Amino acid sequence: MKNVLTIGEAMGLLIAEEKGPLESVEHFSRHVCGAELNYAVGMARLGNNVSYISKVGIDPFGRCIVNFLKENNIHEQYV
């Protein structure tokens, strides 16, 4: 097992669950994304000890991102 540290920006992603113009869409699914975050998830799934450095808001999306890190065995002490 290796120690991995990655730095990046995590983002909240909303995906429309129905077709049509965006202003008409009423239902979305929420996800977390970001290139470095995707890398961190992959490295954690390979059994590495992964930490992630970023800044998130003190809002629902920020809490969602921190929960996502915990759920994917990524240390969030630098967030």
N, CA, C and O atoms as a CHARMM CRD file, in Angstrom:
* protein
*
  316
    1    1 MET  N      0.85000  -1.17600   0.00000 PROA 1      0.00000
    2    1 MET  CA     0.00000   0.00000   0.00000 PROA 1      0.00000
    3    1 MET  C      0.89400   1.23600   0.00000 PROA 1      0.00000
    4    1 MET  O      1.85600   1.31500   0.76400 PROA 1      0.00000
    5    2 LYS  N      0.57500   2.18400  -0.84700 PROA 2      0.00000
    6    2 LYS  CA     1.30500   3.44000  -0.96600 PROA 2      0.00000
    7    2 LYS  C      0.47800   4.57200  -0.36900 PROA 2      0.00000
    8    2 LYS  O     -0.74800   4.49800  -0.29800 PROA 2      0.00000
    9    3 ASN  N      1.16900   5.61200   0.05400 PROA 3      0.00000
   10    3 ASN  CA     0.49800   6.84500   0.47600 PROA 3      0.00000
   11    3 ASN  C      0.33800   7.72300  -0.75000 PROA 3      0.00000
   12    3 ASN  O      1.30200   7.96900  -1.47600 PROA 3      0.00000
   13    4 VAL  N     -0.86700   8.19100  -0.98000 PROA 4      0.00000
   14    4 VAL  CA    -1.17600   9.03900  -2.13400 PROA 4      0.00000
   15    4 VAL  C     -1.79300  10.33900  -1.62400 PROA 4      0.00000
   16    4 VAL  O     -2.69200  10.32400  -0.78200 PROA 4      0.00000
   17    5 LEU  N     -1.30000  11.46100  -2.14400 PROA 5      0.00000
   18    5 LEU  CA    -1.85700  12.76400  -1.81000 PROA 5      0.00000
   19    5 LEU  C     -2.18000  13.47400  -3.10700 PROA 5      0.00000
   20    5 LEU  O     -1.31700  13.60700  -3.97500 PROA 5      0.00000
   21    6 THR  N     -3.40500  13.92900  -3.24800 PROA 6      0.00000
   22    6 THR  CA    -3.80200  14.65500  -4.44900 PROA 6      0.00000
   23    6 THR  C     -4.48300  15.95800  -4.05300 PROA 6      0.00000
   24    6 THR  O     -5.13600  16.05100  -3.01300 PROA 6      0.00000
   25    7 ILE  N     -4.31300  16.95200  -4.90000 PROA 7      0.00000
   26    7 ILE  CA    -4.86500  18.28300  -4.66300 PROA 7      0.00000
   27    7 ILE  C     -5.76800  18.64200  -5.83100 PROA 7      0.00000
   28    7 ILE  O     -5.37500  18.47900  -6.98700 PROA 7      0.00000
   29    8 GLY  N     -6.95200  19.11900  -5.55500 PROA 8      0.00000
   30    8 GLY  CA    -7.82600  19.48900  -6.65500 PROA 8      0.00000
   31    8 GLY  C     -9.12500  20.09700  -6.18200 PROA 8      0.00000
   32    8 GLY  O     -9.32900  20.35000  -4.99500 PROA 8      0.00000
   33    9 GLU  N     -9.98800  20.32100  -7.13800 PROA 9      0.00000
   34    9 GLU  CA   -11.29600  20.88300  -6.82600 PROA 9      0.00000
   35    9 GLU  C    -12.36100  19.82700  -7.06300 PROA 9      0.00000
   36    9 GLU  O    -12.42100  19.20500  -8.12300 PROA 9      0.00000
   37   10 ALA  N    -13.18400  19.64100  -6.07000 PROA 10     0.00000
   38   10 ALA  CA   -14.33100  18.75000  -6.20600 PROA 10     0.00000
   39   10 ALA  C    -15.53100  19.60300  -6.58400 PROA 10     0.00000
   40   10 ALA  O    -15.64000  20.75800  -6.17300 PROA 10     0.00000
   41   11 MET  N    -16.41200  19.03500  -7.35500 PROA 11     0.00000
   42   11 MET  CA   -17.58500  19.78100  -7.80800 PROA 11     0.00000
   43   11 MET  C    -18.86000  18.97400  -7.60000 PROA 11     0.00000
   44   11 MET  O    -18.86300  17.74500  -7.68100 PROA 11     0.00000
   45   12 GLY  N    -19.92000  19.68200  -7.33700 PROA 12     0.00000
   46   12 GLY  CA   -21.23600  19.06600  -7.33200 PROA 12     0.00000
   47   12 GLY  C    -21.75100  19.04100  -8.76500 PROA 12     0.00000
   48   12 GLY  O    -21.64900  20.03700  -9.48200 PROA 12     0.00000
   49   13 LEU  N    -22.29300  17.92500  -9.17500 PROA 13     0.00000
   50   13 LEU  CA   -22.78100  17.75400 -10.54400 PROA 13     0.00000
   51   13 LEU  C    -24.26000  17.37900 -10.48800 PROA 13     0.00000
   52   13 LEU  O    -24.63900  16.42500  -9.80900 PROA 13     0.00000
   53   14 LEU  N    -25.07400  18.11900 -11.19200 PROA 14     0.00000
   54   14 LEU  CA   -26.49600  17.80000 -11.30300 PROA 14     0.00000
   55   14 LEU  C    -26.75900  17.28400 -12.70700 PROA 14     0.00000
   56   14 LEU  O    -26.41100  17.93500 -13.69200 PROA 14     0.00000
   57   15 ILE  N    -27.37700  16.10700 -12.79600 PROA 15     0.00000
   58   15 ILE  CA   -27.68400  15.49000 -14.08000 PROA 15     0.00000
   59   15 ILE  C    -29.20500  15.43500 -14.24200 PROA 15     0.00000
   60   15 ILE  O    -29.91200  14.88200 -13.40000 PROA 15     0.00000
   61   16 ALA  N    -29.68400  16.01000 -15.32300 PROA 16     0.00000
   62   16 ALA  CA   -31.12300  15.99200 -15.58800 PROA 16     0.00000
   63   16 ALA  C    -31.58900  14.55700 -15.77400 PROA 16     0.00000
   64   16 ALA  O    -30.93300  13.76800 -16.45500 PROA 16     0.00000
   65   17 GLU  N    -32.70600  14.22400 -15.17800 PROA 17     0.00000
   66   17 GLU  CA   -33.24200  12.87100 -15.27700 PROA 17     0.00000
   67   17 GLU  C    -34.33500  12.75300 -16.33000 PROA 17     0.00000
   68   17 GLU  O    -34.99400  11.71800 -16.43400 PROA 17     0.00000
   69   18 GLU  N    -34.52500  13.79600 -17.09800 PROA 18     0.00000
   70   18 GLU  CA   -35.51600  13.75900 -18.16600 PROA 18     0.00000
   71   18 GLU  C    -35.01300  14.60100 -19.32500 PROA 18     0.00000
   72   18 GLU  O    -34.20300  15.50800 -19.13700 PROA 18     0.00000
   73   19 LYS  N    -35.48500  14.30400 -20.49700 PROA 19     0.00000
   74   19 LYS  CA   -35.08100  15.05300 -21.68200 PROA 19     0.00000
   75   19 LYS  C    -35.89300  16.32700 -21.79900 PROA 19     0.00000
   76   19 LYS  O    -37.03300  16.40800 -21.34400 PROA 19     0.00000
   77   20 GLY  N    -35.28000  17.31300 -22.41700 PROA 20     0.00000
   78   20 GLY  CA   -35.97900  18.56300 -22.65900 PROA 20     0.00000
   79   20 GLY  C    -35.09800  19.74600 -22.33300 PROA 20     0.00000
   80   20 GLY  O    -33.97600  19.57900 -21.85400 PROA 20     0.00000
   81   21 PRO  N    -35.59900  20.94100 -22.58900 PROA 21     0.00000
   82   21 PRO  CA   -34.84200  22.14500 -22.27100 PROA 21     0.00000
   83   21 PRO  C    -34.58200  22.22200 -20.76500 PROA 21     0.00000
   84   21 PRO  O    -35.43100  21.83800 -19.96100 PROA 21     0.00000
   85   22 LEU  N    -33.42600  22.71100 -20.40100 PROA 22     0.00000
   86   22 LEU  CA   -33.04400  22.75700 -18.99200 PROA 22     0.00000
   87   22 LEU  C    -34.07500  23.48800 -18.13700 PROA 22     0.00000
   88   22 LEU  O    -34.34500  23.08000 -17.00700 PROA 22     0.00000
   89   23 GLU  N    -34.64200  24.54500 -18.66100 PROA 23     0.00000
   90   23 GLU  CA   -35.61600  25.29900 -17.86300 PROA 23     0.00000
   91   23 GLU  C    -36.89900  24.51100 -17.59800 PROA 23     0.00000
   92   23 GLU  O    -37.69800  24.89900 -16.74600 PROA 23     0.00000
   93   24 SER  N    -37.10000  23.41100 -18.32000 PROA 24     0.00000
   94   24 SER  CA   -38.28600  22.59200 -18.12600 PROA 24     0.00000
   95   24 SER  C    -38.03100  21.36200 -17.25900 PROA 24     0.00000
   96   24 SER  O    -38.97200  20.71400 -16.80100 PROA 24     0.00000
   97   25 VAL  N    -36.77000  21.04400 -17.03600 PROA 25     0.00000
   98   25 VAL  CA   -36.43200  19.84600 -16.26000 PROA 25     0.00000
   99   25 VAL  C    -36.75000  20.07700 -14.79000 PROA 25     0.00000
  100   25 VAL  O    -36.40000  21.11100 -14.22000 PROA 25     0.00000
  101   26 GLU  N    -37.42000  19.09600 -14.18200 PROA 26     0.00000
  102   26 GLU  CA   -37.79800  19.21000 -12.77700 PROA 26     0.00000
  103   26 GLU  C    -37.04100  18.26300 -11.85800 PROA 26     0.00000
  104   26 GLU  O    -37.00000  18.48700 -10.64800 PROA 26     0.00000
  105   27 HSD  N    -36.43800  17.20300 -12.40800 PROA 27     0.00000
  106   27 HSD  CA   -35.76900  16.21400 -11.56700 PROA 27     0.00000
  107   27 HSD  C    -34.31500  16.03700 -11.99800 PROA 27     0.00000
  108   27 HSD  O    -34.00300  15.87300 -13.17800 PROA 27     0.00000
  109   28 PHE  N    -33.44100  16.07800 -10.99100 PROA 28     0.00000
  110   28 PHE  CA   -32.00800  15.93100 -11.21200 PROA 28     0.00000
  111   28 PHE  C    -31.45100  14.90900 -10.23200 PROA 28     0.00000
  112   28 PHE  O    -31.99900  14.72000  -9.14700 PROA 28     0.00000
  113   29 SER  N    -30.36200  14.25100 -10.61400 PROA 29     0.00000
  114   29 SER  CA   -29.62900  13.42700  -9.66300 PROA 29     0.00000
  115   29 SER  C    -28.33500  14.16700  -9.32800 PROA 29     0.00000
  116   29 SER  O    -27.74300  14.82300 -10.18600 PROA 29     0.00000
  117   30 ARG  N    -27.91400  14.05600  -8.09700 PROA 30     0.00000
  118   30 ARG  CA   -26.73100  14.76100  -7.60500 PROA 30     0.00000
  119   30 ARG  C    -25.54100  13.80700  -7.56100 PROA 30     0.00000
  120   30 ARG  O    -25.66400  12.66900  -7.10900 PROA 30     0.00000
  121   31 HSD  N    -24.39100  14.27900  -8.03100 PROA 31     0.00000
  122   31 HSD  CA   -23.16600  13.48700  -8.03100 PROA 31     0.00000
  123   31 HSD  C    -22.00300  14.37600  -7.63000 PROA 31     0.00000
  124   31 HSD  O    -22.13900  15.59700  -7.55200 PROA 31     0.00000
  125   32 VAL  N    -20.86400  13.75800  -7.37600 PROA 32     0.00000
  126   32 VAL  CA   -19.63200  14.47700  -7.07100 PROA 32     0.00000
  127   32 VAL  C    -18.64800  14.14100  -8.17600 PROA 32     0.00000
  128   32 VAL  O    -18.55400  12.98900  -8.59800 PROA 32     0.00000
  129   33 CYS  N    -17.90300  15.15600  -8.65500 PROA 33     0.00000
  130   33 CYS  CA   -16.96400  14.90900  -9.73800 PROA 33     0.00000
  131   33 CYS  C    -15.72900  15.78900  -9.58800 PROA 33     0.00000
  132   33 CYS  O    -15.65800  16.64100  -8.70100 PROA 33     0.00000
  133   34 GLY  N    -14.77400  15.57100 -10.45400 PROA 34     0.00000
  134   34 GLY  CA   -13.52400  16.31200 -10.48100 PROA 34     0.00000
  135   34 GLY  C    -12.39700  15.37500 -10.85100 PROA 34     0.00000
  136   34 GLY  O    -12.33300  14.26100 -10.32900 PROA 34     0.00000
  137   35 ALA  N    -11.51400  15.78500 -11.72600 PROA 35     0.00000
  138   35 ALA  CA   -10.45900  14.89900 -12.23400 PROA 35     0.00000
  139   35 ALA  C     -9.59900  14.32300 -11.11800 PROA 35     0.00000
  140   35 ALA  O     -9.38400  13.11200 -11.06400 PROA 35     0.00000
  141   36 GLU  N     -9.10900  15.17200 -10.23500 PROA 36     0.00000
  142   36 GLU  CA    -8.24000  14.68400  -9.15600 PROA 36     0.00000
  143   36 GLU  C     -9.01800  13.81100  -8.17900 PROA 36     0.00000
  144   36 GLU  O     -8.47600  12.86200  -7.61300 PROA 36     0.00000
  145   37 LEU  N    -10.27300  14.13600  -7.99000 PROA 37     0.00000
  146   37 LEU  CA   -11.10000  13.32200  -7.10700 PROA 37     0.00000
  147   37 LEU  C    -11.34000  11.94400  -7.71500 PROA 37     0.00000
  148   37 LEU  O    -11.30800  10.94000  -7.00300 PROA 37     0.00000
  149   38 ASN  N    -11.57800  11.88700  -9.01800 PROA 38     0.00000
  150   38 ASN  CA   -11.73200  10.59400  -9.68400 PROA 38     0.00000
  151   38 ASN  C    -10.45800   9.75200  -9.52200 PROA 38     0.00000
  152   38 ASN  O    -10.52600   8.54600  -9.28400 PROA 38     0.00000
  153   39 TYR  N     -9.30300  10.40300  -9.65400 PROA 39     0.00000
  154   39 TYR  CA    -8.02100   9.72000  -9.46400 PROA 39     0.00000
  155   39 TYR  C     -7.91500   9.19300  -8.03500 PROA 39     0.00000
  156   39 TYR  O     -7.50800   8.05200  -7.81900 PROA 39     0.00000
  157   40 ALA  N     -8.28200  10.02600  -7.06200 PROA 40     0.00000
  158   40 ALA  CA    -8.21000   9.61500  -5.66200 PROA 40     0.00000
  159   40 ALA  C     -9.09500   8.40500  -5.39900 PROA 40     0.00000
  160   40 ALA  O     -8.68600   7.48500  -4.69200 PROA 40     0.00000
  161   41 VAL  N    -10.29200   8.39200  -5.95200 PROA 41     0.00000
  162   41 VAL  CA   -11.19800   7.24800  -5.79100 PROA 41     0.00000
  163   41 VAL  C    -10.55700   5.98400  -6.36700 PROA 41     0.00000
  164   41 VAL  O    -10.57100   4.92900  -5.73300 PROA 41     0.00000
  165   42 GLY  N    -10.00000   6.09900  -7.56300 PROA 42     0.00000
  166   42 GLY  CA    -9.35400   4.93700  -8.18700 PROA 42     0.00000
  167   42 GLY  C     -8.20400   4.40800  -7.36000 PROA 42     0.00000
  168   42 GLY  O     -8.05800   3.19800  -7.18700 PROA 42     0.00000
  169   43 MET  N     -7.38400   5.32000  -6.84600 PROA 43     0.00000
  170   43 MET  CA    -6.23800   4.89200  -6.03300 PROA 43     0.00000
  171   43 MET  C     -6.69300   4.24500  -4.73500 PROA 43     0.00000
  172   43 MET  O     -6.08700   3.27200  -4.28500 PROA 43     0.00000
  173   44 ALA  N     -7.75800   4.77300  -4.12200 PROA 44     0.00000
  174   44 ALA  CA    -8.29200   4.17800  -2.89500 PROA 44     0.00000
  175   44 ALA  C     -8.85200   2.79100  -3.17400 PROA 44     0.00000
  176   44 ALA  O     -8.67800   1.88000  -2.36500 PROA 44     0.00000
  177   45 ARG  N     -9.51800   2.62200  -4.30500 PROA 45     0.00000
  178   45 ARG  CA   -10.07700   1.30800  -4.65400 PROA 45     0.00000
  179   45 ARG  C     -8.98800   0.27600  -4.89700 PROA 45     0.00000
  180   45 ARG  O     -9.22900  -0.92300  -4.75500 PROA 45     0.00000
  181   46 LEU  N     -7.79700   0.72400  -5.26000 PROA 46     0.00000
  182   46 LEU  CA    -6.66100  -0.17800  -5.44300 PROA 46     0.00000
  183   46 LEU  C     -5.97100  -0.49600  -4.11900 PROA 46     0.00000
  184   46 LEU  O     -4.97700  -1.22200  -4.09800 PROA 46     0.00000
  185   47 GLY  N     -6.48900   0.04100  -3.02000 PROA 47     0.00000
  186   47 GLY  CA    -5.97700  -0.28000  -1.69800 PROA 47     0.00000
  187   47 GLY  C     -4.94100   0.68100  -1.15200 PROA 47     0.00000
  188   47 GLY  O     -4.30300   0.38300  -0.14200 PROA 47     0.00000
  189   48 ASN  N     -4.75900   1.81600  -1.78600 PROA 48     0.00000
  190   48 ASN  CA    -3.78900   2.79300  -1.31700 PROA 48     0.00000
  191   48 ASN  C     -4.37800   3.67000  -0.21700 PROA 48     0.00000
  192   48 ASN  O     -5.59600   3.78800  -0.07900 PROA 48     0.00000
  193   49 ASN  N     -3.49300   4.27800   0.55900 PROA 49     0.00000
  194   49 ASN  CA    -3.86100   5.20700   1.62200 PROA 49     0.00000
  195   49 ASN  C     -3.91700   6.59700   0.99800 PROA 49     0.00000
  196   49 ASN  O     -2.87500   7.19300   0.72300 PROA 49     0.00000
  197   50 VAL  N     -5.11600   7.11800   0.77300 PROA 50     0.00000
  198   50 VAL  CA    -5.29200   8.32200  -0.03100 PROA 50     0.00000
  199   50 VAL  C     -5.79000   9.49400   0.81400 PROA 50     0.00000
  200   50 VAL  O     -6.72400   9.35800   1.60600 PROA 50     0.00000
  201   51 SER  N     -5.14200  10.65100   0.62700 PROA 51     0.00000
  202   51 SER  CA    -5.59100  11.90900   1.22000 PROA 51     0.00000
  203   51 SER  C     -5.85200  12.89200   0.09500 PROA 51     0.00000
  204   51 SER  O     -5.23700  12.82400  -0.96900 PROA 51     0.00000
  205   52 TYR  N     -6.77100  13.80100   0.34900 PROA 52     0.00000
  206   52 TYR  CA    -7.20200  14.75900  -0.66600 PROA 52     0.00000
  207   52 TYR  C     -7.15900  16.15700  -0.06700 PROA 52     0.00000
  208   52 TYR  O     -7.65700  16.37400   1.03800 PROA 52     0.00000
  209   53 ILE  N     -6.56800  17.10500  -0.78500 PROA 53     0.00000
  210   53 ILE  CA    -6.51400  18.49300  -0.34300 PROA 53     0.00000
  211   53 ILE  C     -7.45100  19.31000  -1.22300 PROA 53     0.00000
  212   53 ILE  O     -7.34700  19.29500  -2.44900 PROA 53     0.00000
  213   54 SER  N     -8.36300  20.01900  -0.57400 PROA 54     0.00000
  214   54 SER  CA    -9.28100  20.87200  -1.31200 PROA 54     0.00000
  215   54 SER  C     -9.97100  21.80600  -0.33700 PROA 54     0.00000
  216   54 SER  O     -9.72600  21.75200   0.86800 PROA 54     0.00000
  217   55 LYS  N    -10.81600  22.64500  -0.85100 PROA 55     0.00000
  218   55 LYS  CA   -11.65300  23.51300  -0.03100 PROA 55     0.00000
  219   55 LYS  C    -13.07900  23.36700  -0.54300 PROA 55     0.00000
  220   55 LYS  O    -13.32200  23.40100  -1.74900 PROA 55     0.00000
  221   56 VAL  N    -14.00800  23.20700   0.36900 PROA 56     0.00000
  222   56 VAL  CA   -15.41300  23.10400  -0.00900 PROA 56     0.00000
  223   56 VAL  C    -16.21000  24.09600   0.82300 PROA 56     0.00000
  224   56 VAL  O    -15.75800  24.54400   1.87600 PROA 56     0.00000
  225   57 GLY  N    -17.38100  24.43000   0.34800 PROA 57     0.00000
  226   57 GLY  CA   -18.24700  25.35000   1.06500 PROA 57     0.00000
  227   57 GLY  C    -18.89600  24.70400   2.27000 PROA 57     0.00000
  228   57 GLY  O    -18.97200  23.48000   2.37900 PROA 57     0.00000
  229   58 ILE  N    -19.36000  25.54700   3.17000 PROA 58     0.00000
  230   58 ILE  CA   -20.12500  25.06900   4.32900 PROA 58     0.00000
  231   58 ILE  C    -21.59200  25.12300   3.91700 PROA 58     0.00000
  232   58 ILE  O    -22.36000  25.97400   4.36600 PROA 58     0.00000
  233   59 ASP  N    -21.94300  24.19900   3.06100 PROA 59     0.00000
  234   59 ASP  CA   -23.28300  24.14700   2.48000 PROA 59     0.00000
  235   59 ASP  C    -23.59400  22.70200   2.14200 PROA 59     0.00000
  236   59 ASP  O    -22.73600  21.84100   2.33800 PROA 59     0.00000
  237   60 PRO  N    -24.78100  22.39900   1.64500 PROA 60     0.00000
  238   60 PRO  CA   -25.13400  21.01500   1.33400 PROA 60     0.00000
  239   60 PRO  C    -24.17700  20.34300   0.33900 PROA 60     0.00000
  240   60 PRO  O    -23.86100  19.16400   0.50000 PROA 60     0.00000
  241   61 PHE  N    -23.71500  21.06700  -0.67700 PROA 61     0.00000
  242   61 PHE  CA   -22.78500  20.45000  -1.61700 PROA 61     0.00000
  243   61 PHE  C    -21.45100  20.13600  -0.94200 PROA 61     0.00000
  244   61 PHE  O    -20.86100  19.08500  -1.19300 PROA 61     0.00000
  245   62 GLY  N    -20.97700  21.03800  -0.09100 PROA 62     0.00000
  246   62 GLY  CA   -19.73500  20.79100   0.63300 PROA 62     0.00000
  247   62 GLY  C    -19.84600  19.56800   1.52500 PROA 62     0.00000
  248   62 GLY  O    -18.93500  18.74100   1.56300 PROA 62     0.00000
  249   63 ARG  N    -20.95500  19.44400   2.24200 PROA 63     0.00000
  250   63 ARG  CA   -21.16500  18.26700   3.09200 PROA 63     0.00000
  251   63 ARG  C    -21.26500  17.00400   2.25000 PROA 63     0.00000
  252   63 ARG  O    -20.76400  15.95000   2.64200 PROA 63     0.00000
  253   64 CYS  N    -21.91200  17.10900   1.09500 PROA 64     0.00000
  254   64 CYS  CA   -22.02000  15.96000   0.19100 PROA 64     0.00000
  255   64 CYS  C    -20.62900  15.49900  -0.25700 PROA 64     0.00000
  256   64 CYS  O    -20.35700  14.29900  -0.30700 PROA 64     0.00000
  257   65 ILE  N    -19.75900  16.44600  -0.58000 PROA 65     0.00000
  258   65 ILE  CA   -18.40800  16.10200  -1.02800 PROA 65     0.00000
  259   65 ILE  C    -17.61900  15.43300   0.08600 PROA 65     0.00000
  260   65 ILE  O    -16.95400  14.42400  -0.15000 PROA 65     0.00000
  261   66 VAL  N    -17.68000  15.97800   1.29600 PROA 66     0.00000
  262   66 VAL  CA   -16.95700  15.36900   2.42200 PROA 66     0.00000
  263   66 VAL  C    -17.48800  13.96300   2.69700 PROA 66     0.00000
  264   66 VAL  O    -16.70400  13.04700   2.94500 PROA 66     0.00000
  265   67 ASN  N    -18.80100  13.78300   2.65500 PROA 67     0.00000
  266   67 ASN  CA   -19.37700  12.44400   2.84700 PROA 67     0.00000
  267   67 ASN  C    -18.90900  11.48700   1.75700 PROA 67     0.00000
  268   67 ASN  O    -18.62400  10.32100   2.03200 PROA 67     0.00000
  269   68 PHE  N    -18.83000  11.97600   0.52400 PROA 68     0.00000
  270   68 PHE  CA   -18.35600  11.16300  -0.59300 PROA 68     0.00000
  271   68 PHE  C    -16.92300  10.69500  -0.33900 PROA 68     0.00000
  272   68 PHE  O    -16.59100   9.53900  -0.59900 PROA 68     0.00000
  273   69 LEU  N    -16.08200  11.58500   0.16300 PROA 69     0.00000
  274   69 LEU  CA   -14.69800  11.21000   0.47000 PROA 69     0.00000
  275   69 LEU  C    -14.67800  10.09300   1.50500 PROA 69     0.00000
  276   69 LEU  O    -13.99100   9.08700   1.32700 PROA 69     0.00000
  277   70 LYS  N    -15.42900  10.26900   2.58200 PROA 70     0.00000
  278   70 LYS  CA   -15.46900   9.25400   3.63600 PROA 70     0.00000
  279   70 LYS  C    -15.97000   7.91700   3.10500 PROA 70     0.00000
  280   70 LYS  O    -15.40400   6.86900   3.41900 PROA 70     0.00000
  281   71 GLU  N    -17.03100   7.95000   2.30200 PROA 71     0.00000
  282   71 GLU  CA   -17.61000   6.72000   1.74800 PROA 71     0.00000
  283   71 GLU  C    -16.62600   5.98400   0.84300 PROA 71     0.00000
  284   71 GLU  O    -16.72800   4.76800   0.67600 PROA 71     0.00000
  285   72 ASN  N    -15.67800   6.70900   0.25900 PROA 72     0.00000
  286   72 ASN  CA   -14.71300   6.11100  -0.66100 PROA 72     0.00000
  287   72 ASN  C    -13.33200   5.93200  -0.03500 PROA 72     0.00000
  288   72 ASN  O    -12.33900   5.77100  -0.74400 PROA 72     0.00000
  289   73 ASN  N    -13.27600   5.96200   1.30000 PROA 73     0.00000
  290   73 ASN  CA   -12.04000   5.71500   2.04400 PROA 73     0.00000
  291   73 ASN  C    -10.92300   6.68400   1.66500 PROA 73     0.00000
  292   73 ASN  O     -9.76400   6.28900   1.53900 PROA 73     0.00000
  293   74 ILE  N    -11.28100   7.94700   1.48500 PROA 74     0.00000
  294   74 ILE  CA   -10.31500   8.99100   1.20000 PROA 74     0.00000
  295   74 ILE  C    -10.28500   9.91000   2.41300 PROA 74     0.00000
  296   74 ILE  O    -11.31900  10.42400   2.83900 PROA 74     0.00000
  297   75 HSD  N     -9.08600  10.11500   2.96900 PROA 75     0.00000
  298   75 HSD  CA    -8.95300  10.96000   4.16300 PROA 75     0.00000
  299   75 HSD  C     -9.29300  12.40200   3.81700 PROA 75     0.00000
  300   75 HSD  O     -8.81700  12.94700   2.82100 PROA 75     0.00000
  301   76 GLU  N    -10.11900  13.00500   4.65000 PROA 76     0.00000
  302   76 GLU  CA   -10.59400  14.35600   4.37300 PROA 76     0.00000
  303   76 GLU  C    -10.02800  15.38200   5.37100 PROA 76     0.00000
  304   76 GLU  O    -10.56200  16.48500   5.48000 PROA 76     0.00000
  305   77 GLN  N     -8.96300  15.03500   6.09300 PROA 77     0.00000
  306   77 GLN  CA    -8.44400  15.95100   7.11100 PROA 77     0.00000
  307   77 GLN  C     -7.86500  17.23500   6.52500 PROA 77     0.00000
  308   77 GLN  O     -7.68800  18.20600   7.26100 PROA 77     0.00000
  309   78 TYR  N     -7.56300  17.27600   5.22700 PROA 78     0.00000
  310   78 TYR  CA    -7.03200  18.48400   4.59600 PROA 78     0.00000
  311   78 TYR  C     -8.09800  19.24600   3.79100 PROA 78     0.00000
  312   78 TYR  O     -7.77300  20.11700   2.98500 PROA 78     0.00000
  313   79 VAL  N     -9.36200  18.90600   4.02300 PROA 79     0.00000
  314   79 VAL  CA   -10.45300  19.59200   3.32700 PROA 79     0.00000
  315   79 VAL  C    -11.06900  20.58500   4.28300 PROA 79     0.00000
  316   79 VAL  O    -12.01400  21.28700   3.92000 PROA 79     0.00000
